[in-house]
Amino acid sequence: MPTTNESQEAVVALLNRELSWIDLNGRVLELAADPNEPLLERVKFCAIFSSNLDEFFMVRVAGLLDQLASGLSVRSSDGRTPQAALDEIRERVLGLTATQSALWRDSLCPALEREGIVFGTVDAATPEELRELESIFARQIYPVLTPLAVGPGQPFPYISGLSLSLGVSVRDPESGEERFARVKVPEGLDRFVAVGERGLKIPLESVISHFLTWLFPEMEILERTAFRLTRDGDTEISDDADDLLEAVETEIRKRRFGAVVRLEVSSSISESMLARLEERLVVQPNSVYPIKGLLDLADVGQLYAIDRPDLKYEPWIPYTQRRLLSPADEDIFEEIAQGDIVVQHPYDSFATSVEQFVRAAANDPRVVTLKTTVYRTSHDSALAPALMVAAENGKQSVCVVELKARFDERRNIEWARSLEQAGVHVVYGFPDMKIHAKTTLVIRREGDELRRYVHVGTGNYHATTARIYEDVGLFTADPDIVADVADLFNFVTGFGRPQRFRKILAAPFNLRKKLVEHIRAVASAAEAGQVARIRIKVNNLTDPAVIEELYRASQAGAQVDLIIRAVCTLVPGVEGMSENIRVRSVLGRFLEHSRLYCFEAGERKTYLLGSADLMPRNLDHRIEVVVPVEDTHVRNELESIFKAELADNAQAWELAADGTWRRVKPKKTERRRPAQVLFMRRRERARRLARSH
């Protein structure tokens, strides 16, 4: 096996992380263009493409620009300099956004119009609709507009990130004086204004642009154009921060004034207007992205609220497993004591599994302790109320809150303060290490003994995303696992180092080492002519050392199947390096989010599930928990997930040796086998069977 540096001379051993992410967003755009998807779902995918791109620029592109500004000549895993990566990103993003604009204009809008959902500019309005529009503007829009001109005593205004603005060039016809002015498109109003019996939907910026003379009376409007900024949104917390809460709040305030990393402008903008914006906003030409058509198509996601179920996926009602149907909350502990329980959200109900578990812990008089971790949560989650009830009931109630969960920092701070006020012991973790584990520990008095119960999940305790994210959770009373999780909580809340774990794999302690051992065991089995197979399902695979081990396993003859939803820097299918590795990505109605592992070495088969992706940050710089799955029923469930995802021929893409992703299509003699539909059908069959009994 060549080293990374050697391999780059002959064949690229690692793909570029940023470009791999752009490929992911390209797959999202393919779903928006797919006529097999319901129309409003396609519109939603179109919106997701834009919101994903915003975050990409705020974090990944901002990081590359920081490297460039600092003069660091650090090359990426594929050998690119920061400037080379930025150049390639720009080229690909320009191509994708042009495709998106054309898709919206030439495909989605006509399809929506055929369904009675009509879009257009002010020019498309009839005289009657114009009169109604003027009334709406006068009553609902004009009062909240604030034109900000630039001139003597009027400095160039601060422009917040991700806000849509109109740049206006105005001239006084009497004096001939010209001024630039910025008009912010109000964020508190709907992006589209509906008028007339046909409900013509006109972009808000188009409405404001039409009535600009109301804002600049007796002035001549020379030019009006839309533009939008993206600012650096990343945060950096010092390892020496004494007060983590205060440090995070400071970084959130600084984020608002981050450097501009992208300037989106209407493609019709004049050279003089663009030059003015570049100068005032300190933007380089290669950070300018001209858009033909609407800017910020993330807002078209608002259309999903339209009451047209015929244009959406059929509603999905999560299934409640038979073992979780008991009317008494505390019965869940008896069920877990009898054997492990596995759930796969959103196919299995989050409310009647995870939320029932924490509610039972809060209310059961025999429970003495409830401990959990919060990385991201939602306003309607039962987790925080359960912790508060537990504290009020005199139980030891502990919550480890990760304040540094990117873009959820403010919400987590609010949750932390509410929990503290209710008497919950709140721990913020470490300045230099995020707590990404998804674990809940319940300690219950049963007779003369204390028994521990644990939930370990692959996703956050977030009631909203549990309805749209695919995740797997394990409930267990395995003595070794619960003892390990208890030790890990003591490490996070106390002071010391965990001793040897009995069963769990925890980062940054033994997770990397154990995963490498499993991969090497499979490679050894392959060399011995035994059964040798690796199956991994994660969101991201970027860790060079793990990739190197997978390459070696492939060379030894092991079969490696990887299901990577987002970023993958491994190159599959290269003769002599990775010819036995297959990489696929599954995208669909639900966001694939679970992290599952299966290693087959001879007669030994090991299943794992947990919170960790295969990235350096997850393996070395975060608290992560991965647990072995030993219960036969649970192992069978994980096996069924792997088989369905690897057989998907409707919503899957495969990564080729040249680094391109190609959509898998069923052969003429094959039926479509979307894995997500299969999971729903299985629950429906179980539901019908339960009703028949």
C-alpha positions in Angstrom: 0.0 0.0 0.0 1.6 3.3 -0.9 1.7 6.1 1.6 -0.7 9.1 1.0 2.1 11.3 -0.4 3.3 8.5 -2.7 -0.2 7.6 -3.9 -0.9 11.2 -4.9 1.8 10.9 -7.6 0.1 7.9 -9.2 -3.5 7.8 -8.1 -5.3 10.1 -5.7 -5.6 8.2 -2.4 -8.0 10.7 -0.8 -10.6 12.9 -2.2 -11.1 16.6 -1.2 -13.5 17.0 1.8 -15.0 20.3 0.6 -15.6 19.1 -2.9 -17.1 15.9 -1.6 -19.6 18.0 0.4 -20.5 19.9 -2.8 -21.1 16.6 -4.5 -23.6 15.8 -1.6 -25.5 19.0 -2.3 -25.5 18.2 -6.0 -27.3 14.9 -5.1 -29.9 17.0 -3.1 -30.4 19.1 -6.3 -30.9 15.9 -8.3 -33.8 15.0 -6.0 -35.3 18.4 -6.6 -35.2 17.6 -10.3 -36.5 14.1 -10.0 -40.1 13.8 -11.4 -40.6 10.7 -9.3 -40.7 12.9 -6.2 -43.9 14.8 -5.3 -43.8 18.3 -6.5 -43.8 20.2 -3.1 -41.1 17.7 -1.9 -39.0 18.7 -4.9 -39.5 22.4 -4.0 -38.3 21.5 -0.5 -35.2 19.8 -1.8 -34.5 22.9 -3.8 -34.8 25.0 -0.6 -32.6 22.6 1.3 -29.9 22.9 -1.4 -29.7 26.7 -0.7 -29.7 26.4 3.1 -27.0 23.7 3.0 -24.9 26.0 0.8 -25.3 28.9 3.3 -23.8 26.8 6.1 -21.1 25.4 3.9 -19.9 28.9 3.1 -20.2 30.1 6.7 -18.0 27.2 8.0 -16.0 25.4 5.4 -15.3 28.2 2.9 -14.7 30.6 5.9 -12.1 28.2 7.2 -10.3 28.1 3.8 -10.3 31.9 3.6 -8.8 32.1 7.1 -6.0 29.7 6.0 -5.4 31.9 3.0 -5.3 35.1 5.0 -3.0 33.7 7.6 -0.5 32.7 4.9 -0.6 29.0 5.9 0.4 26.7 3.0 -1.4 23.7 4.4 -2.6 21.3 1.7 -5.8 19.3 1.9 -5.9 15.5 1.9 -5.9 15.5 -1.9 -2.9 17.8 -2.2 -4.8 21.1 -3.0 -3.7 24.4 -1.6 -6.4 26.6 0.0 -6.5 28.8 -3.1 -6.8 25.8 -5.4 -9.7 24.4 -3.3 -11.5 27.8 -3.3 -11.1 28.1 -7.1 -12.6 24.6 -7.6 -15.4 25.3 -5.1 -16.3 28.5 -6.9 -16.4 26.8 -10.3 -18.7 24.0 -9.0 -21.0 26.2 -7.0 -21.5 28.6 -9.9 -22.5 25.6 -12.0 -24.8 24.2 -9.4 -26.5 27.5 -8.6 -27.0 28.1 -12.3 -28.6 24.6 -12.5 -30.8 25.4 -9.5 -32.0 28.7 -11.0 -32.9 27.0 -14.3 -34.6 24.2 -12.4 -36.7 26.7 -10.5 -37.5 28.9 -13.4 -38.0 26.3 -16.2 -39.3 23.3 -14.4 -40.6 23.8 -10.9 -42.5 27.1 -11.5 -44.3 25.8 -14.6 -45.2 22.6 -12.7 -46.5 24.6 -9.8 -48.5 26.8 -12.1 -50.2 23.7 -13.6 -51.3 23.0 -10.0 -52.7 26.4 -9.5 -49.6 27.8 -7.6 -48.5 30.8 -9.7 -45.3 32.8 -9.4 -44.3 35.9 -11.2 -42.9 39.4 -10.9 -44.9 42.6 -10.5 -44.9 42.8 -14.3 -47.1 39.7 -14.4 -49.8 41.3 -12.3 -53.1 42.4 -13.8 -54.3 46.0 -13.2 -56.7 44.7 -10.5 -53.9 42.7 -8.9 -51.6 45.8 -9.0 -54.2 47.8 -7.0 -54.4 45.1 -4.4 -50.6 44.9 -4.3 -50.4 48.6 -3.7 -52.8 48.3 -0.8 -50.8 45.5 0.7 -47.6 47.4 0.3 -49.1 50.6 1.9 -50.5 48.7 4.9 -48.1 45.8 5.6 -44.7 46.5 3.9 -44.0 50.2 3.6 -44.3 50.9 7.4 -41.4 48.5 8.2 -38.9 49.6 5.5 -35.9 51.8 6.3 -33.9 53.2 3.4 -30.3 53.8 4.4 -28.5 56.2 2.1 -24.7 56.7 2.0 -23.3 60.2 2.0 -21.9 62.9 4.3 -22.8 61.9 7.8 -24.4 58.7 6.6 -21.8 55.9 6.6 -22.2 52.7 4.7 -24.7 50.6 6.8 -23.8 47.4 8.6 -25.4 44.5 6.6 -26.1 41.3 8.5 -25.3 37.8 7.2 -27.9 36.0 5.1 -30.2 39.0 4.9 -31.5 40.0 1.5 -31.1 43.6 0.4 -31.8 45.9 -2.5 -28.9 48.1 -3.6 -30.3 51.3 -5.1 -28.6 54.1 -7.0 -30.6 57.3 -6.6 -30.1 60.7 -8.3 -31.6 64.1 -7.4 -32.9 65.5 -10.7 -32.4 69.1 -9.5 -28.8 68.9 -8.1 -27.6 65.9 -10.1 -26.2 64.4 -6.9 -26.2 60.6 -6.8 -26.3 58.4 -3.8 -26.2 54.7 -3.0 -28.8 53.4 -0.6 -29.5 50.0 0.9 -33.0 48.8 1.6 -33.2 45.6 3.7 -35.9 43.2 2.7 -37.7 42.6 6.0 -37.1 39.2 7.5 -40.3 39.2 9.5 -42.5 39.2 6.4 -43.4 36.3 4.1 -41.0 36.1 1.2 -43.8 35.9 -1.3 -46.8 38.3 -1.5 -50.0 36.7 -2.8 -52.5 38.8 -4.7 -55.7 38.2 -6.8 -58.0 35.3 -7.1 -55.3 33.2 -8.7 -53.1 33.9 -5.7 -50.2 35.2 -7.8 -47.1 35.0 -5.7 -44.6 37.9 -6.1 -41.2 38.0 -4.4 -41.1 40.6 -1.7 -38.0 42.2 -3.1 -39.8 42.6 -6.4 -42.7 44.4 -4.7 -40.4 46.7 -2.8 -38.4 47.4 -6.0 -41.6 48.4 -7.8 -42.6 50.9 -5.1 -39.1 52.4 -4.4 -40.4 55.9 -5.3 -42.4 55.7 -2.0 -39.0 55.5 -0.2 -37.2 58.1 -2.4 -39.9 60.7 -3.3 -39.1 63.0 -6.3 -35.8 61.1 -6.8 -34.7 59.3 -10.0 -34.0 55.6 -9.5 -31.0 54.8 -11.7 -30.6 51.2 -10.7 -32.1 48.6 -8.3 -30.5 45.2 -7.7 -30.8 42.5 -5.1 -27.7 41.3 -3.2 -27.1 39.0 -0.2 -24.1 38.4 2.1 -22.8 35.3 3.8 -20.5 36.0 6.8 -18.0 33.8 8.6 -20.2 31.9 11.1 -17.7 29.6 12.8 -16.8 30.0 16.4 -13.5 29.4 18.2 -13.5 28.7 21.9 -10.1 29.0 23.7 -8.9 25.9 25.5 -8.1 28.1 28.5 -11.7 29.5 28.8 -12.5 29.7 32.5 -16.2 30.3 32.0 -17.4 28.2 29.0 -20.9 29.7 29.0 -19.5 33.3 28.8 -17.0 32.3 26.2 -19.6 30.8 23.9 -21.9 33.8 24.3 -19.0 36.1 23.4 -18.4 34.1 20.2 -22.0 34.2 19.2 -22.0 38.0 19.4 -18.8 38.1 17.3 -20.3 35.8 14.7 -22.7 38.6 13.7 -19.8 40.7 12.6 -17.8 38.0 10.8 -16.0 38.7 7.6 -17.9 38.4 4.3 -17.2 35.1 2.7 -19.7 35.3 -0.1 -21.6 38.1 -1.9 -24.5 36.9 -4.0 -25.7 39.4 -6.6 -28.3 39.5 -9.3 -26.6 38.7 -12.6 -28.0 42.0 -14.0 -26.0 44.2 -11.6 -24.0 47.0 -13.2 -20.2 47.1 -13.0 -20.3 50.3 -11.0 -22.8 49.0 -8.4 -20.8 45.8 -8.0 -17.6 47.7 -7.6 -19.2 49.8 -4.9 -20.4 46.8 -3.0 -17.0 45.0 -3.3 -15.2 48.1 -2.0 -17.5 48.8 0.9 -18.0 45.2 2.0 -14.3 44.3 1.5 -15.1 41.5 -0.9 -12.7 40.1 -3.5 -14.1 39.4 -7.0 -13.7 35.6 -6.5 -16.1 35.8 -3.6 -18.9 37.3 -5.8 -21.5 34.8 -7.0 -23.9 36.2 -9.7 -27.3 34.6 -9.7 -29.7 34.6 -12.7 -33.2 34.8 -11.1 -34.2 34.7 -7.4 -31.6 35.0 -4.7 -31.9 32.8 -1.6 -34.1 30.1 -2.9 -34.1 28.6 0.7 -37.3 30.7 1.2 -39.2 28.7 -1.4 -39.4 26.1 1.4 -42.2 28.3 2.8 -44.4 26.8 0.0 -44.4 23.5 1.8 -46.9 25.0 4.2 -49.5 25.0 1.4 -52.3 22.6 2.1 -51.8 20.3 -0.9 -51.3 16.8 0.5 -51.6 15.5 -3.1 -48.3 17.2 -3.8 -46.4 15.8 -0.8 -45.4 12.4 0.6 -48.2 10.5 2.2 -48.2 11.3 6.0 -46.1 8.8 8.0 -47.4 7.8 11.5 -44.5 6.3 13.5 -44.9 2.7 14.7 -45.0 1.8 18.4 -43.4 -1.6 19.0 -45.4 -4.2 20.8 -43.0 -4.2 23.8 -43.5 -0.5 24.2 -47.3 -0.6 24.2 -47.8 -0.9 27.9 -50.1 1.8 29.4 -47.8 2.1 32.5 -44.7 4.2 31.9 -42.5 2.3 34.4 -43.2 -1.0 32.5 -40.5 0.0 30.0 -37.8 -0.8 32.6 -39.2 -4.3 33.0 -39.1 -4.8 29.2 -35.5 -3.6 28.9 -34.5 -5.8 31.8 -35.9 -8.8 29.9 -33.9 -8.0 26.8 -32.5 -5.2 24.7 -34.8 -3.0 22.6 -33.8 -1.3 19.4 -35.7 1.5 17.6 -35.2 3.1 14.2 -36.6 6.6 14.0 -38.7 7.9 12.3 -40.1 4.5 11.4 -40.4 3.7 15.2 -42.0 6.4 17.4 -39.6 8.7 19.3 -42.4 9.7 21.6 -43.3 6.1 22.8 -39.7 5.0 23.1 -37.1 7.6 24.0 -39.5 10.2 25.5 -41.4 7.5 27.3 -38.1 6.3 28.8 -37.2 9.7 30.2 -40.8 10.4 31.4 -40.9 7.1 33.2 -37.6 7.9 34.8 -38.9 11.3 36.0 -42.1 9.9 37.5 -41.2 6.5 38.7 -40.7 6.7 42.5 -38.2 3.9 42.4 -35.9 5.9 40.0 -33.2 7.7 42.0 -31.1 9.2 39.2 -31.5 10.5 35.7 -28.5 11.6 33.7 -28.4 12.6 30.0 -26.5 14.5 27.3 -27.9 17.3 25.1 -26.1 18.2 21.9 -29.1 19.5 20.0 -32.7 19.5 21.3 -36.0 21.1 20.3 -38.6 23.3 22.0 -41.1 20.5 22.1 -38.8 17.8 23.4 -39.9 15.9 26.5 -36.2 15.6 27.6 -35.9 19.0 29.4 -39.3 18.8 31.1 -38.5 15.3 32.3 -35.2 16.4 33.8 -37.1 19.3 35.6 -39.8 16.9 36.9 -37.1 14.5 38.1 -35.4 17.3 40.0 -38.7 18.4 41.5 -39.4 14.8 42.6 -36.1 14.8 44.5 -34.2 12.6 42.1 -30.6 13.3 41.2 -31.1 15.0 37.8 -28.0 15.7 35.7 -27.8 17.1 32.2 -24.5 17.5 30.2 -25.2 20.4 27.8 -22.9 20.9 24.8 -22.8 24.7 24.4 -20.7 24.5 21.3 -23.2 22.7 19.0 -22.8 24.8 16.0 -25.7 27.2 15.3 -27.6 25.8 18.2 -25.5 27.5 20.8 -28.1 30.1 21.8 -30.9 27.5 22.2 -28.6 25.3 24.3 -27.7 28.2 26.6 -31.4 29.0 27.1 -32.1 25.3 27.9 -29.2 25.2 30.3 -30.3 28.2 32.3 -33.9 26.9 32.5 -32.7 23.5 33.7 -30.5 25.1 36.3 -33.3 27.2 37.6 -35.4 24.0 38.0 -32.7 22.4 40.1 -31.1 20.2 37.5 -27.3 19.8 37.8 -26.0 21.2 34.5 -22.5 20.5 33.2 -21.1 22.3 30.2 -18.3 19.9 29.3 -14.9 21.0 28.0 -13.7 24.0 26.1 -11.5 21.9 23.8 -13.7 18.8 23.3 -17.4 18.6 22.2 -19.7 16.1 23.9 -21.3 14.5 21.0 -22.4 11.2 22.7 -26.2 10.5 22.8 -26.7 8.7 26.1 -29.2 8.6 28.9 -28.6 6.7 32.2 -31.3 5.8 34.6 -30.6 4.3 38.1 -33.6 2.6 39.7 -34.0 0.9 43.1 -35.3 -2.6 42.7 -35.6 -4.4 46.0 -32.3 -4.1 47.9 -30.3 -3.3 44.7 -29.8 -0.4 42.3 -30.2 -1.3 38.7 -29.1 0.8 35.8 -30.7 1.3 32.4 -29.2 3.0 29.4 -30.3 4.4 26.1 -27.5 4.9 23.5 -28.5 6.6 20.2 -27.0 7.6 16.9 -29.0 10.9 16.8 -29.8 13.8 19.1 -32.6 14.0 21.6 -34.6 16.2 19.3 -38.3 15.6 18.9 -38.6 17.5 15.7 -35.7 16.0 13.8 -36.6 12.5 15.1 -39.6 12.8 12.7 -37.3 13.4 9.7 -33.9 12.0 10.6 -33.2 8.3 10.3 -31.5 7.2 13.6 -31.1 4.1 15.6 -31.4 3.8 19.4 -30.6 0.9 21.8 -32.1 0.4 25.2 -30.2 -2.0 27.4 -29.6 -3.1 31.0 -26.4 -5.0 30.1 -24.3 -4.7 33.3 -21.0 -3.9 31.5 -22.5 -1.3 29.2 -24.4 0.5 31.9 -21.4 0.5 34.1 -19.2 1.9 31.3 -21.7 4.7 30.6 -21.9 5.5 34.3 -18.1 5.8 34.4 -18.2 8.0 31.3 -20.7 10.4 33.0 -18.5 10.6 36.1 -15.6 11.5 33.9 -17.6 14.3 32.1 -19.0 15.7 35.3 -16.1 15.1 37.6 -12.3 15.1 37.4 -10.2 12.1 36.5 -9.6 9.6 33.6 -11.9 6.6 32.9 -10.2 3.3 33.5 -10.5 0.4 31.1 -13.9 0.2 29.6 -15.6 -3.2 29.8 -17.6 -3.1 26.5 -18.2 0.4 25.1 -16.0 2.1 22.6 -15.6 5.8 23.7 -13.7 8.6 22.0 -11.2 10.0 22.6 -10.2 6.9 24.7 -10.4 3.6 23.0 -12.8 4.1 20.0 -10.1 4.6 17.3 -8.0 1.8 18.6 -10.9 -0.7 18.8 -12.2 0.2 15.3 -8.8 -0.3 13.8 -8.5 -3.7 15.6 -11.8 -4.8 14.1 -10.7 -3.7 10.6 -7.4 -5.5 11.0 -9.2 -8.7 12.3 -11.3 -8.7 9.1 -8.1 -8.2 7.0 -6.4 -11.1 8.7 -9.5 -13.3 8.1 -9.3 -12.4 4.4 -5.7 -13.4 4.2 -6.5 -16.7 5.8 -9.2 -17.4 3.3 -12.1 -17.0 5.8 -15.3 -14.9 5.6 -14.2 -11.3 5.6 -16.6 -8.4 5.2 -16.9 -4.9 6.6 -20.1 -2.8 6.4 -20.2 0.7 7.8 -23.0 3.3 7.7 -22.1 6.8 8.8 -22.6 10.4 7.7 -19.0 11.2 7.0 -15.7 9.3 6.3 -12.7 11.5 6.2 -10.2 10.0 8.7 -6.9 9.2 6.8 -5.8 6.5 9.2 -9.1 4.6 9.1 -9.2 5.0 5.3 -5.7 3.5 5.1 -6.8 0.5 7.2 -9.8 0.0 4.9 -7.5 0.1 1.8 -5.3 -2.6 3.4 -8.4 -4.7 4.2 -9.5 -4.4 0.6 -6.0 -5.4 -0.6 -6.2 -8.5 1.7 -9.3 -9.5 -0.1 -12.0 -8.3 2.4 -15.3 -7.1 0.9 -16.0 -3.5 2.2 -19.4 -1.9 1.8 -19.7 1.7 2.9 -22.9 3.7 3.1 -21.8 7.3 3.5 -24.5 9.9 3.3 -22.4 13.1 3.0 -18.6 13.5 2.8 -16.4 10.6 1.7 -12.7 11.2 1.0 -12.0 7.5 0.4 -11.6 6.4 -3.3 -13.2 3.1 -4.1 -12.6 0.7 -6.9 -9.0 1.5 -7.6 -7.1 -1.6 -8.7 -4.3 -2.6 -6.3 -5.7 -0.2 -3.7 -9.4 -0.3 -3.1 -10.9 -2.6 -5.7 -13.0 -4.5 -3.1 -14.5 -1.3 -1.7 -17.9 -0.1 -2.7 -19.3 3.3 -1.5 -22.9 4.4 -1.8 -25.0 7.3 -0.5 -28.7 7.1 0.2 -30.9 10.2 0.0 -34.6 10.5 0.3 -37.6 11.6 2.3 -35.7 11.1 5.6 -32.2 12.3 6.3 -30.0 9.2 6.7 -28.2 9.8 10.0 -27.5 6.6 11.9 -24.0 5.3 12.5 -23.8 1.5 12.3 -20.9 -0.9 12.0 -20.6 -4.6 11.2 -17.3 -6.5 11.0 -17.2 -10.2 9.9 -14.0 -12.0 10.5 -14.3 -15.7 10.1 -17.0 -17.0 12.4 -17.0 -13.8 14.5 -19.5 -11.1 13.6 -19.5 -7.8 15.5 -22.2 -5.2 15.3 -21.8 -1.7 16.7 -24.0 1.4 16.9 -23.4 4.9 18.3 -22.8 8.6 17.8 -19.4 8.6 16.0 -18.7 9.4 12.4 -15.3 8.4 11.0 -13.6 11.8 11.1 -10.6 13.0 13.1 -12.8 15.3 15.2 -15.1 12.4 16.2 -12.4 9.9 17.0 -9.9 12.2 18.7 -11.6 15.5 19.8 -15.1 14.6 20.9 -16.8 12.5 23.6 -18.5 9.8 21.5 -20.1 6.5 22.6 -20.4 3.4 20.4 -21.7 0.2 21.9 -21.6 -3.5 20.8 -24.9 -5.1 19.9 -25.1 -8.6 21.2 -28.9 -9.3 21.4 -29.9 -11.6 18.5 -33.1 -9.7 17.7 -31.2 -6.3 17.7 -28.5 -7.7 15.5 -31.1 -9.0 13.1 -32.6 -5.5 12.9 -29.3 -3.9 12.1 -28.7 -6.6 9.5 -32.0 -5.7 7.8 -31.0 -2.1 7.7 -27.7 -2.9 6.0 -29.3 -5.2 3.5 -32.0 -2.7 2.6 -29.7 0.2 2.1 -27.2 -1.8 0.1 -30.0 -3.1 -2.2 -31.6 0.3 -2.7 -31.8 1.0 -6.5 -34.1 4.0 -6.4 -32.6 6.6 -4.0 -28.9 5.6 -4.0 -25.8 6.9 -5.6 -22.5 5.1 -5.9 -19.0 6.7 -5.9 -16.8 5.8 -8.8 -13.0 5.5 -8.8 -12.8 8.9 -10.6 -14.5 10.6 -7.7 -17.8 11.2 -9.3 -21.2 10.0 -7.9 -23.6 8.2 -10.2 -27.2 7.5 -9.4 -28.2 3.9 -9.1 -31.1 3.0 -11.4 -33.1 -0.2 -11.5 -32.6 -2.5 -14.5 -35.5 -2.9 -16.9 -36.4 -6.2 -15.2 -36.1 -4.9 -11.7 -38.6 -3.2 -9.5 -37.7 -0.1 -7.6 -36.5 -0.9 -4.1 -36.2 2.4 -2.1 -34.9 1.4 1.4 -36.9 4.0 3.2 -40.2 2.9 1.7 -39.3 -0.7 2.6 -38.8 0.3 6.3 -42.2 2.0 6.3 -43.9 -1.0 4.7 -42.5 -3.3 7.3 -43.9 -1.2 10.1 -47.3 -1.0 8.3 -47.4 -4.8 8.1 -46.5 -5.0 11.8 -49.2 -2.5 12.6 -51.9 -4.4 10.7 -50.8 -7.6 12.3 -51.1 -6.1 15.8 -54.6 -4.8 15.0 -55.7 -8.2 13.7 -54.8 -9.7 17.2 
